[in-house]
Amino acid sequence: KQEVTQIPAALSVPEGENLVLNCSFTDSAIYNLQWFRQDPGKGLTSLLLIQSSQREQTSGRLNASLDKSSGRSTLYIAASQPGDSATYLCAVLLNDMRFGAGTRLTVKP
Amino acid sequence: GAVVSQHPSRVICKSGTSVKIECRSLDFQATTMFWYRQFPKKSLMLMATSNEGSKATYEQGVEKDKFLINHASLTLSTLTVTSAHPEDSSFYICSAISPPGVKASTDTQYFGPGTRLTVL
């Protein structure tokens, strides 16, 4: 059974700092891995999608990597801003989609 | 254990038929549920926000007459794909928000396992 774990559960950083969020999964047989942003009371916003054959994806200040053999993915956020404050979720897809519990990020001005 | 269920998990239907997918919050009441769709090899896309007792709010580009959403109770939302066609084949997933203090200190979004729809 696929299990997805995110570390840390919460993170607070000063504005401008670079940071890394971690995601691990137990079954490496996945179609893809996605990183999402969740704002309170709102639906998910997709940030980055990495296919199983890919190693990383970049979008603006965000970079996500995937190491399928070790069951790990990282989301790197450069030059963090207060507007980045949100909960970040990773999810893996095979026969169904499994989500991590999320990392609640707070970026202080 | 699971806190949000979806039924069915898989469905195969003929073109032109309608398919109903149920999303249930199992141990909490959810005033807000979300419906997502994932195209093959593409990212999850928010389709609509389902609010109990009122009309759903659809994202831009999502046909509300095609994808009917009914949030009839605080534990059940349904998505009906009307007159389904092969291009509607996709993975549909729902989520429900648990209010603060019910399952966690803050409002938390829980996801169903998804429904794989194949339209022949």
Interface residues (C-beta under 8 A of the other chain):
Chain A: Y31 N32 Q34 F36 Q38 P40 G41 G43 L44 T45 S46 L49 Q51 A91 L93 N95 D96 M97 F99
Chain B: S9 T32 F34 Y36 Q38 K41 K42 S43 L44 M45 L46 T49 F91 I93 S95 I97 T106 D107 Q109 F111 P113 G114 R116
